[in-house]
């Protein structure tokens, strides 16, 4: 039979330091501001003259990542085959 025990509760002794926490509404406001800033940055780059350069760089990086993942998958499959053989 499983007996449930409560764990001891530890209290942090912070006499001279204050712990600052954000409320849910503050987190939502910060998230909205960060999202808006990211949206503005993406919009700026997509409407700039360097759009094609940026898109080419992103495609190149995505292709590199895809190749790395493919190699890792093949290596993993080979390792499993060797273990099962």
N, C-alpha and C positions, 0 to 999 in steps of 0.2 A: 504494500500500500504506500502510495506517495504522500509524504508529509510536506506540506508547504511551510517554509520558514521565511520570515521577512528578513531582508538584509539590513545590516546596521546602516543607519543614515549618518553620513558625514557632513559636518558643517565647515565651510571655509571661513577661516578667521581673517577677515579683512577689516582691520581697524582704520587704516588711513586711506584705503583705496575704495572707490565706489564702483560698483558693477553697473554698467550702463546697458540696458536692453532696449531694443526697438519694438514698438507696438506693431501689430499687423498692418494698421493703416499707414504707418511710416514706411514699412517695408514695401507696401504697394506703391507708394509715391516714389520711392527710390527706384523701384523696378520700372515704373513708367518712365521716369526721367532717363534712365540708362537705355531703355528700349528706344525712346525717341532719339537719343543721341546716336545710337547705332543706325537707326533708320535714316537719319540725316546724313551720316557718313556714307552709307551705302548709296543713297540717292545722289550725293555729290560725286562720288566716283563713277557711277553709271552714267551721269550726264556730262562728265568731263571729257576732254580730248584723249585722256589716257585710258578710256574705257576698254578699248580693244586690247591694249597692253595688259591691263589688269585681268581681263577675261582669259587671255592666253596664258598668263602666269598661273591662274587658278586651275585651268584645264591641265597644264603641265604637272602641277603639284598633285592634282587628283589622279592623273595617270600614274605618277610615281607611287602614290599610296596604293592604288589598285594593284600594281605590279608587286609591291612588297607584300600585300595581303595574299595575293595568289601564290607567291613563293612560300610564305609561311604555311598556307593551307596544304600545299604539296608536300612540304617538309613534314608536317604533322601527319598527313595521310601515310607517308612512307614510314614514319616512326611507328604508327599503329600497325601497319602491315607487318613490319619486322617483329613487333612484339607478339602478334598473333601467330606468326609462322613458327 
